[in-house]
Amino acid sequence: MFKSPEQQALIRWHFTLEKQQYFKVLSTFVKSYLTTTLRGKRSVLLHMNKIGFDFNKFVDISFKSTITYFVSLPVALDILMMFMIEGVKIFFRYTYAVMKCNKAFIKSCRDPATLLE
């Protein structure tokens, strides 16, 4: 349907069409989180490492369940509309917000299974 490179680039801004692109977005978030959280503010990440939970897995789950797991339907619709306007940047903001809002819960988990629940 999208034949020109310009059209393909526009749709890829909004939808990740290949696994390679998805993993690039995921790794970009992880790198961004590491570079923007300085001076010991990585307590969530440190706790996940302490209990043996892979931070990449948390980001993956958050990205894949953006509008289906953590929020109510009205909020999910707002996120969907923001996604349509802003593209993948909303994934970054959403995942960071989920971590920030659930920081106390994440730190209270003592094993990876509890964290996933």
C-alpha angles and dihedrals in degrees: 000000000000105000106163120074090236092057092046091050091052095052091045088056087065105029129036103225101179135043091238091058091048093052090047090055090046094050091045090057092049091049091046092050092050094049096045099045105072138164101033096314089123092089093129091052092045091050092049089052091048093056093042098252118144111235090208089061091053091051091047092052091047093050094047095047099039097136102018112054119030104035141049122256097262091051090045090055091051090051091048091053091048089049091054090051103038104026124210093348087083089063089061093049093044095049092047090049092050090052093046095047094045097040094117092049093047091051092049093057114101100188137030094248092060091049092054093050 
